[in-house]
Amino acid sequence: MKKFLVESQRLQIRRADLADLPYILNLQVKPENLKFIVPFDENFHTNILTSDGTEKIDVIIEERETSKPVGYFMLSELDNPHNKVEFTQGIIDKKGYGYGRELFKLLLKWSFDVKNYNRVFLDCKTYNEVAIHLYESLGFKREGILREHILTNGVYEDLILFGMLKNEYLDKT
């Protein structure tokens, strides 16, 4: 029986395992996703999937009714003295159903209510307008710009850094 990190009426989030590796790798290279992320290779994910999960985990987002995956997410910095977690990379495969918003609400609940982190942070490319709108509508604050932080196809790109503190989360719930 699979153990879920957190569940809602429609979704359940579980730690990914090696059987999920092809799904994760495929999601990363789909053209509609690739422009917004920096893909990690098979060895990188294999190391995460076979680790004890204290530093990073890959998670699979599933529909509760069917147990079919609708996305993947990586969570980093899970065990650190600063009591924070990074939402490193997330991809919703089944777009247009509100799963992204629901996923983030679940991840925030898990981060603040279950794991008792004090801070959640993430970054995104400056032209990812859908993600920026989602993050700000959920209460994430823009904390800065990481200028020319990543090299994509020979072009340096800026990233927007977003964060949310536990007290900000509690104020919204």
C-alpha positions as CSV (number, residue, x, y, z in Angstrom):
1,M,0.0,0.0,0.0
2,K,1.4,3.4,-1.0
3,K,1.8,6.1,1.6
4,F,0.7,9.6,0.6
5,L,2.4,12.8,1.8
6,V,-0.9,14.7,1.6
7,E,-4.3,14.3,-0.1
8,S,-7.2,16.4,-1.3
9,Q,-10.6,15.5,-2.6
10,R,-9.1,15.1,-6.2
11,L,-5.4,14.6,-5.7
12,Q,-2.9,12.6,-3.8
13,I,0.9,13.1,-3.5
14,R,3.3,10.3,-3.0
15,R,7.0,9.9,-3.0
16,A,8.1,8.7,-6.5
17,D,10.0,5.4,-6.9
18,L,12.2,4.0,-9.7
19,A,9.1,2.8,-11.6
20,D,8.1,6.5,-12.0
21,L,11.5,7.5,-13.6
22,P,10.3,7.1,-17.3
23,Y,7.3,9.3,-16.5
24,I,9.4,12.0,-14.9
25,L,12.0,12.0,-17.7
26,N,9.3,12.2,-20.3
27,L,7.5,15.1,-18.7
28,Q,10.7,17.1,-18.6
29,V,11.3,16.9,-22.4
30,K,7.8,17.7,-23.6
31,P,8.1,20.9,-25.6
32,E,5.3,22.6,-23.7
33,N,7.3,22.0,-20.4
34,L,10.9,22.2,-21.6
35,K,10.8,26.0,-22.2
36,F,10.0,26.6,-18.5
37,I,12.4,24.2,-16.7
38,V,15.9,23.0,-16.7
39,P,15.7,19.2,-17.1
40,F,17.7,16.9,-14.8
41,D,19.2,13.7,-16.2
42,E,18.4,10.1,-15.4
43,N,21.3,9.7,-13.0
44,F,20.3,12.8,-11.1
45,H,16.7,11.5,-10.6
46,T,17.9,7.9,-9.9
47,N,20.0,9.2,-7.1
48,I,17.0,11.1,-5.6
49,L,14.7,8.1,-6.0
50,T,17.1,5.7,-4.3
51,S,18.1,8.1,-1.5
52,D,16.8,8.1,2.0
53,G,14.8,11.3,1.1
54,T,16.3,13.5,3.8
55,E,17.7,16.1,1.3
56,K,15.5,15.8,-1.8
57,I,12.5,13.9,-3.0
58,D,10.7,13.5,-6.3
59,V,6.9,13.2,-5.8
60,I,4.1,12.1,-8.1
61,I,0.8,13.8,-8.2
62,E,-2.1,11.4,-8.9
63,E,-5.8,11.7,-9.4
64,R,-7.3,10.0,-6.3
65,E,-10.1,8.3,-8.2
66,T,-7.9,6.6,-10.8
67,S,-4.4,6.7,-9.3
68,K,-3.2,8.0,-12.6
69,P,-0.3,10.5,-12.5
70,V,-1.0,14.1,-13.5
71,G,2.4,15.6,-12.7
72,Y,5.6,15.4,-10.9
73,F,7.4,17.7,-8.4
74,M,10.9,17.9,-6.8
75,L,11.3,19.1,-3.2
76,S,14.8,20.1,-2.0
77,E,16.5,21.2,1.2
78,L,14.3,19.0,3.3
79,D,16.7,18.6,6.1
80,N,18.5,21.8,6.9
81,P,19.1,23.9,10.0
82,H,17.1,26.9,8.6
83,N,13.8,25.0,8.5
84,K,12.9,25.7,4.9
85,V,12.0,23.8,1.8
86,E,12.5,24.6,-1.9
87,F,9.9,23.7,-4.5
88,T,12.6,22.9,-7.1
89,Q,10.8,21.7,-10.2
90,G,7.2,21.0,-10.9
91,I,5.4,19.9,-14.0
92,I,1.7,19.4,-14.4
93,D,1.1,16.9,-17.2
94,K,-2.7,17.2,-17.4
95,K,-3.1,21.0,-17.9
96,G,-6.3,23.0,-17.7
97,Y,-8.0,21.1,-14.8
98,G,-6.8,23.3,-11.9
99,Y,-4.4,20.7,-10.8
100,G,-1.5,23.2,-10.5
101,R,-3.4,25.4,-8.0
102,E,-4.6,22.4,-6.0
103,L,-1.1,20.9,-6.0
104,F,0.4,24.0,-4.6
105,K,-2.2,24.3,-1.9
106,L,-1.4,20.7,-0.9
107,L,2.3,21.3,-1.0
108,L,1.9,24.3,1.2
109,K,-0.3,22.4,3.6
110,W,2.4,19.6,3.8
111,S,5.2,22.1,4.2
112,F,3.7,24.2,6.9
113,D,1.1,22.1,8.6
114,V,2.7,18.6,8.4
115,K,6.5,19.3,8.3
116,N,6.3,22.6,10.2
117,Y,8.8,24.4,7.9
118,N,9.1,28.1,8.4
119,R,9.8,29.1,4.8
120,V,9.0,27.8,1.3
121,F,10.8,29.2,-1.7
122,L,10.9,28.7,-5.5
123,D,12.0,30.4,-8.6
124,C,10.7,30.6,-12.2
125,K,11.7,32.1,-15.5
126,T,10.6,35.7,-15.9
127,Y,8.4,34.9,-18.9
128,N,6.4,32.1,-17.3
129,E,3.3,34.3,-16.8
130,V,1.0,31.5,-15.8
131,A,3.3,30.3,-13.0
132,I,3.9,33.9,-11.8
133,H,0.2,34.6,-11.6
134,L,-0.4,31.3,-9.7
135,Y,2.4,31.9,-7.2
136,E,1.3,35.5,-6.5
137,S,-2.4,34.5,-6.2
138,L,-1.5,31.9,-3.6
139,G,0.4,34.5,-1.5
140,F,4.0,34.0,-2.6
141,K,6.0,37.2,-2.4
142,R,8.6,38.3,-5.0
143,E,11.9,38.4,-3.2
144,G,14.2,39.3,-6.1
145,I,15.6,38.6,-9.5
146,L,18.4,36.1,-10.0
147,R,20.0,37.9,-12.9
148,E,21.4,35.7,-15.8
149,H,21.2,32.8,-13.4
150,I,20.8,29.9,-15.9
151,L,22.0,29.3,-19.4
152,T,19.4,28.0,-21.7
153,N,20.2,27.2,-25.4
154,G,23.2,29.6,-25.2
155,V,21.1,32.4,-23.6
156,Y,21.4,33.6,-20.0
157,E,18.0,33.9,-18.4
158,D,16.8,35.7,-15.3
159,L,14.8,33.9,-12.6
160,I,12.3,35.5,-10.2
161,L,12.7,34.3,-6.6
162,F,9.4,33.8,-4.7
163,G,9.0,32.9,-1.0
164,M,6.3,32.4,1.6
165,L,6.7,32.3,5.3
166,K,4.7,30.2,7.7
167,N,3.0,33.2,9.3
168,E,1.9,34.5,5.8
169,Y,0.5,31.0,5.0
170,L,-1.4,31.0,8.3
171,D,-2.8,34.4,7.7
172,K,-4.3,33.2,4.4
173,T,-5.8,30.0,5.7
